[in-house]
Amino acid sequence: MVIIAQNEKEIPVFREVDVLVIGSGPAGSAAAINAARNGAKTLLVEYMSIPGGISTSGLMSHYTGTVDSSLYREVLQRMAEDDQMGAKGVSTTVIDPTSMTLAWIELLEESGAEMLFYTMACEAIVEDHIVKGVVIQNKSGRSAILSKVVIDATGDGDIAVSAGVPYIKGRESDGAMQPATLMFKVAGVDMDHAVFPGSFETTVPTEKGELQALAKKLLPHPAGHVLLYRSTHDGIVTVNMTNAIGVDGTTAEGMTQAEITCRKQIPAIIKFLHEYVPGYEDCYVISTASLIGIRETRHLKGLYTLTETDILERRQFEDYVVKGAEFNFDVHNMTGGSLDKTGVQAKFPKDVKYTIPYRCFVPEETDGLLFAGRNMSGTHMAHSNYRAMPICLAMGEAVGIAAAISVKKGIAPRCVNAAEIRGCLAKSER
């Protein structure tokens, strides 16, 4: 590797805040909202142009899984209120990206949290194992934001890793990570005759054959499944059928290749829809996501690592701050399309509501830092369950409160009592 040396430059301090949240997906946005609602001077930094992450820029079809969270219910209701064309005030888990974007912005503004978009968080500022802030880069140049608590909600644990937090990448046995997907929407669908296979295990017999089997045979590898979801608009369907395997979402090269791979699959998918899927004979692409869906990268090492056994046994941790979490082991095939052999969807036990302890969001040694979202401390299999957006949102909800308590009491985030976090959560439910 060729290395160049630059003269050391002084970095100006752009802002000083109580709580700095990096990443504005459901976890990060929820963290910023609740930190601000609980009295902390809060700034949310995001490298995309809007908040919401996969729920907005990623064109996600709907909120999968569920959780017992007042903020999650509030987000759904606000999205419905802002939807002028679809749900029309009726709360639904189906996502309208435009309404969802406005809902996140309104909730953030009303909470008092500030937002800074088009900004890349580069590295943590660390002194004596305490995170003091983050270096950022944007159109205004390179600068620093100092804070009392940093929340890493990047999905990939970028800031935590730069602060020295240990992690495991992907599956423990071999480092393999779930594939990436670029969502897109089609219009011109005949809704009276259209089919909507919502899982890999949903089979759809047609005159030309069963759709999942046809997709596996006819679509370009590694694509090879049919997932189609209703939107809030008549004739428009969200398509979850692109697939990129062997992608490392922590590198620019990996993200670039995933984007190229998925976009090149779209014409073949449209041709397949025209020829084989009832109701889609005249469909056409109207939008593609501006953010590719990365399912799995780093699992940060916290004070506790959530396991698949914890989920299946419905463990009720003494220091829980997320409750009523429910999804399935949604492991996508890491060598092709469809579901991995370890994934369980249709046959997953029902009503497996579990809790997540506060310790999963606290690094083992580093202070001044919390994390929330899919980069929290958990195993590969557990991650396939808790990575669902509602559960990540509830993580951010709790962690945002924890950060505010830390600032208010002048104590390290690791010293915040989980019972006090739950008390604040209970008040917000009233």
C-alpha positions in Angstrom: 0.0 0.0 0.0 1.3 3.5 -0.9 1.1 5.9 2.0 1.3 9.7 1.8 2.0 12.1 4.7 0.0 15.3 5.2 0.8 18.1 7.5 -1.2 17.8 10.7 -4.2 20.0 10.6 -6.2 21.6 13.4 -9.9 20.5 13.3 -12.4 23.2 14.4 -15.2 22.3 16.8 -18.4 22.6 14.9 -20.8 22.0 17.9 -20.9 20.9 21.5 -23.9 18.9 22.6 -25.1 16.6 25.4 -26.0 13.6 23.2 -24.7 13.0 19.7 -26.5 10.3 17.7 -24.8 8.9 14.6 -27.1 7.3 12.1 -30.8 8.2 11.6 -32.4 4.8 10.9 -35.3 3.8 13.2 -32.8 3.1 16.0 -31.0 6.4 15.6 -34.0 8.6 15.0 -35.8 7.0 18.1 -32.7 7.6 20.2 -32.4 11.2 19.2 -36.2 11.8 19.8 -36.1 10.3 23.3 -32.8 11.9 24.3 -34.2 15.3 23.4 -37.6 14.6 25.0 -35.8 13.8 28.2 -34.0 17.1 28.4 -30.7 16.5 26.6 -29.3 18.8 24.0 -29.2 16.4 21.1 -27.8 16.4 17.6 -28.5 13.6 15.0 -26.0 13.2 12.2 -26.8 11.3 9.0 -24.9 10.8 5.7 -28.0 10.5 3.6 -30.3 13.4 2.8 -33.2 12.4 5.0 -33.8 10.5 8.3 -35.3 7.0 8.5 -32.6 4.8 6.9 -34.1 1.7 5.4 -37.6 2.8 6.4 -37.3 5.8 4.0 -34.2 5.9 1.8 -34.3 2.1 1.6 -37.9 2.0 0.3 -38.8 -0.7 2.8 -42.2 -2.2 2.2 -43.4 -2.5 5.8 -42.4 -2.9 9.4 -41.8 -6.6 10.0 -41.9 -8.1 13.5 -43.3 -6.2 16.5 -42.3 -4.8 19.9 -44.0 -3.3 22.9 -43.0 0.3 22.3 -45.1 3.5 22.7 -42.8 5.4 20.3 -43.2 2.7 17.7 -47.0 3.1 17.9 -46.6 6.8 17.7 -44.4 6.6 14.6 -47.0 4.4 12.9 -49.8 6.8 13.8 -47.9 9.8 12.7 -47.0 8.2 9.3 -50.7 7.5 8.8 -51.6 11.1 9.6 -49.1 12.4 7.1 -50.2 10.0 4.3 -52.3 12.1 2.0 -52.8 9.5 -0.7 -52.9 6.0 0.9 -53.7 5.0 4.5 -55.5 8.4 5.1 -55.2 8.5 8.9 -55.5 4.7 9.4 -52.4 3.3 11.3 -50.7 0.6 9.4 -47.4 -1.2 9.3 -47.2 -0.7 5.5 -44.7 2.1 4.8 -45.3 5.1 2.5 -41.7 6.5 2.2 -42.7 10.1 1.7 -45.1 10.1 4.7 -42.6 8.2 6.8 -39.9 10.8 6.0 -42.1 13.7 7.0 -43.2 11.8 10.2 -39.6 11.3 11.3 -38.7 15.0 10.6 -41.7 16.2 12.5 -41.1 13.9 15.5 -37.5 15.0 15.6 -38.2 18.7 15.4 -41.0 18.5 18.0 -38.7 16.7 20.4 -36.1 19.5 20.1 -33.5 17.3 18.5 -31.4 19.0 15.8 -30.5 17.3 12.5 -27.4 17.4 10.3 -27.7 15.6 7.0 -25.2 15.0 4.2 -22.6 14.5 6.8 -20.2 11.5 7.2 -19.1 10.6 10.7 -15.4 9.7 10.3 -14.0 8.6 13.7 -14.5 8.8 17.4 -12.6 11.3 19.5 -11.3 9.2 22.5 -9.4 10.2 25.6 -8.5 7.6 28.3 -11.1 5.1 26.9 -13.8 7.7 27.0 -15.5 8.9 23.8 -15.6 12.7 23.8 -17.2 13.3 20.4 -16.8 12.5 16.7 -14.9 13.9 13.7 -17.2 14.7 10.8 -16.8 15.5 7.1 -19.3 17.3 4.9 -19.6 20.1 2.3 -18.5 22.6 4.9 -15.2 20.7 5.5 -13.8 18.6 8.3 -14.8 19.4 11.9 -15.5 17.9 15.3 -18.6 17.6 17.4 -18.0 17.2 21.1 -20.6 15.5 23.3 -21.1 13.9 26.7 -22.6 10.7 25.2 -22.3 9.3 21.7 -24.8 6.8 20.4 -23.6 4.6 17.5 -26.7 3.8 15.5 -24.8 3.4 12.2 -25.9 -0.2 11.7 -22.3 -1.2 11.2 -20.8 0.1 14.4 -18.5 2.4 12.6 -17.9 4.9 15.4 -17.7 2.2 18.1 -15.1 0.3 16.2 -13.0 3.5 15.7 -13.2 3.9 19.4 -11.7 0.5 19.9 -14.8 -1.6 20.8 -14.3 -5.3 19.9 -16.7 -7.0 17.5 -17.4 -10.1 15.4 -18.3 -9.7 11.8 -21.1 -11.9 10.4 -21.5 -15.6 11.3 -19.2 -16.7 14.1 -18.1 -19.9 12.3 -16.9 -18.3 9.0 -17.6 -14.5 9.0 -20.3 -14.9 6.3 -22.9 -12.2 6.2 -26.4 -12.1 5.0 -26.9 -10.8 1.4 -27.8 -7.2 0.5 -31.0 -6.1 -1.3 -32.0 -3.0 -3.3 -35.7 -2.4 -2.9 -37.8 -1.0 -5.8 -41.4 -0.2 -6.6 -43.5 -1.0 -9.7 -46.7 0.5 -10.9 -49.3 -0.7 -13.4 -50.2 -3.7 -11.3 -53.6 -5.3 -11.8 -54.5 -5.5 -8.1 -57.6 -7.6 -8.8 -55.5 -10.5 -10.1 -52.1 -9.8 -8.5 -50.4 -12.2 -6.1 -48.4 -11.1 -3.0 -46.0 -13.8 -1.8 -44.8 -12.3 1.4 -42.1 -14.9 2.5 -39.6 -17.3 1.0 -41.9 -20.1 2.2 -45.0 -18.8 0.4 -45.6 -20.9 -2.6 -47.8 -19.6 -5.5 -49.0 -22.2 -8.1 -49.7 -20.7 -11.5 -50.5 -22.1 -15.0 -46.8 -21.8 -15.8 -45.5 -23.4 -12.6 -44.9 -22.5 -8.9 -43.4 -19.0 -8.7 -40.6 -19.6 -6.2 -39.4 -22.6 -8.2 -39.6 -20.6 -11.4 -37.7 -17.7 -9.9 -34.9 -20.0 -8.7 -34.6 -21.5 -12.1 -35.0 -18.4 -14.3 -33.7 -15.4 -12.5 -30.0 -14.5 -12.7 -28.0 -15.9 -9.7 -27.9 -15.0 -6.9 -31.4 -13.6 -7.3 -34.0 -16.4 -7.2 -37.1 -15.7 -5.1 -40.4 -13.8 -5.3 -41.3 -11.3 -2.6 -44.0 -8.8 -3.4 -45.7 -6.4 -1.0 -48.7 -4.1 -1.2 -48.1 -0.4 -0.8 -50.4 2.3 0.4 -51.2 3.2 -3.2 -53.4 1.4 -5.6 -51.6 -0.4 -8.4 -48.1 0.1 -6.8 -46.2 -2.8 -5.3 -42.9 -3.0 -3.5 -40.5 -5.6 -4.8 -37.9 -7.3 -2.6 -36.2 -9.6 -5.2 -32.7 -8.3 -5.9 -29.9 -10.1 -4.2 -26.1 -9.6 -3.7 -24.1 -12.2 -1.8 -20.5 -12.1 -0.5 -20.9 -8.4 0.3 -19.0 -6.7 3.0 -21.2 -3.7 3.9 -18.4 -2.2 6.0 -16.3 -1.3 2.8 -17.0 1.1 0.0 -16.0 -1.5 -2.5 -18.5 -4.0 -1.1 -21.3 -1.4 -1.1 -20.5 -0.4 -4.6 -20.5 -4.0 -5.9 -23.8 -4.7 -4.2 -25.4 -1.6 -5.7 -24.2 -2.6 -9.2 -25.2 -6.3 -8.8 -28.7 -5.5 -7.6 -29.4 -2.8 -10.2 -28.3 -5.0 -13.0 -30.8 -7.7 -11.8 -33.9 -5.4 -12.1 -34.5 -5.7 -15.9 -34.5 -9.5 -15.6 -36.9 -9.3 -12.6 -39.3 -7.1 -14.5 -39.2 -9.5 -17.5 -39.9 -12.4 -15.1 -42.9 -10.5 -13.5 -44.3 -9.8 -17.0 -44.1 -13.4 -18.1 -44.8 -15.4 -15.0 -46.5 -13.5 -12.2 -50.3 -12.9 -12.4 -51.3 -9.3 -12.3 -47.9 -8.0 -13.2 -48.1 -8.3 -17.0 -48.0 -4.6 -17.6 -46.0 -3.4 -14.5 -43.1 -1.0 -14.8 -40.5 0.5 -12.4 -41.3 3.8 -10.9 -38.6 4.1 -8.2 -35.6 2.4 -6.7 -34.1 2.8 -3.3 -31.4 5.4 -2.8 -30.0 3.3 0.1 -29.1 -0.4 -0.4 -30.3 -2.8 2.3 -27.4 -4.2 4.3 -28.7 -6.9 6.6 -25.6 -7.8 8.6 -22.1 -6.6 9.3 -20.5 -6.1 12.7 -21.9 -7.4 16.0 -20.3 -5.2 18.7 -19.2 -6.7 22.0 -21.2 -5.4 24.9 -21.5 -6.3 28.5 -23.9 -9.0 27.5 -24.3 -10.8 24.2 -27.9 -11.8 23.3 -28.2 -15.3 22.0 -30.8 -17.3 20.0 -31.4 -19.3 23.2 -32.4 -16.1 25.1 -35.0 -15.5 22.4 -36.4 -19.0 22.2 -36.6 -19.3 25.9 -38.3 -15.8 26.2 -35.8 -14.7 28.8 -37.0 -11.8 31.0 -33.7 -10.1 32.0 -33.6 -8.1 35.2 -32.1 -5.2 33.4 -34.3 -5.3 30.3 -35.1 -2.1 28.5 -36.8 -3.6 25.4 -39.8 -5.8 25.9 -42.3 -7.7 23.8 -39.9 -8.1 20.9 -41.1 -10.6 18.4 -40.0 -11.8 15.0 -38.4 -15.0 13.5 -35.0 -16.2 12.6 -34.9 -14.4 9.2 -31.6 -15.7 7.8 -31.3 -15.1 4.1 -29.2 -17.5 2.0 -25.6 -16.5 1.9 -24.8 -18.5 -1.2 -27.8 -17.6 -3.3 -31.5 -16.7 -3.2 -34.3 -17.7 -0.8 -33.9 -18.7 2.9 -30.8 -20.0 4.5 -31.1 -23.6 5.9 -30.7 -22.0 9.4 -33.6 -19.6 8.8 -37.0 -20.2 10.3 -40.0 -18.1 9.2 -43.4 -19.9 8.7 -42.6 -22.6 11.2 -41.1 -20.3 13.8 -42.8 -20.7 17.2 -45.6 -18.1 17.6 -45.8 -15.5 20.4 -42.0 -15.7 21.2 -41.9 -12.3 23.0 -38.5 -11.6 24.5 -36.7 -8.8 26.3 -33.3 -7.2 25.6 -31.1 -6.2 28.5 -29.5 -2.8 28.8 -26.1 -4.5 28.9 -26.3 -5.3 25.2 -26.0 -1.6 24.4 -23.0 -0.8 26.7 -19.4 -1.5 25.6 -17.3 -3.7 27.9 -14.6 -1.0 28.5 -15.2 2.2 26.5 -17.2 4.9 28.3 -19.2 7.8 26.9 -20.6 5.5 24.3 -23.8 3.5 23.7 -25.0 1.6 20.7 -28.4 0.7 19.3 -29.8 -1.1 16.2 -28.5 -4.1 14.4 -24.9 -3.5 15.5 -25.8 -4.2 19.2 -24.2 -7.1 21.1 -25.7 -10.3 19.9 -24.9 -13.5 18.0 -25.4 -14.0 14.3 -28.6 -16.1 14.8 -30.1 -13.7 17.4 -29.3 -10.8 15.1 -31.5 -12.3 12.4 -34.4 -11.8 14.8 -33.7 -8.5 16.5 -32.6 -6.7 13.3 -36.3 -6.1 12.5 -37.0 -2.3 12.4 -39.6 -2.1 15.2 -37.2 -3.9 17.6 -34.3 -1.6 16.5 -36.6 1.4 17.1 -37.3 0.3 20.6 -33.6 -0.1 21.3 -33.1 3.5 20.2 -36.0 4.6 22.4 -34.4 3.1 25.5 -30.8 4.1 24.7 -31.8 7.7 24.0 -33.4 7.8 27.5 -30.3 6.2 29.0 -28.0 8.9 27.4 -30.2 11.7 28.7 -30.1 10.2 32.3 -26.3 9.9 32.0 -26.0 13.5 31.1 -28.5 14.7 33.7 -26.9 12.8 36.6 -23.3 13.3 35.4 -22.6 9.6 35.4 -21.2 7.2 32.8 -23.8 5.5 30.6 -22.8 2.1 32.1 -23.9 3.4 35.5 -27.5 4.2 34.4 -30.0 2.0 36.1 -32.2 0.0 33.8 -35.2 0.4 36.2 -34.9 4.2 35.8 -35.0 3.8 32.0 -38.1 1.6 32.2 -39.7 4.2 34.5 -39.2 6.8 31.8 -40.6 4.5 29.2 -43.6 3.8 31.3 -44.3 7.5 31.7 -44.2 7.9 27.9 -47.0 5.3 27.5 -49.5 7.3 29.5 
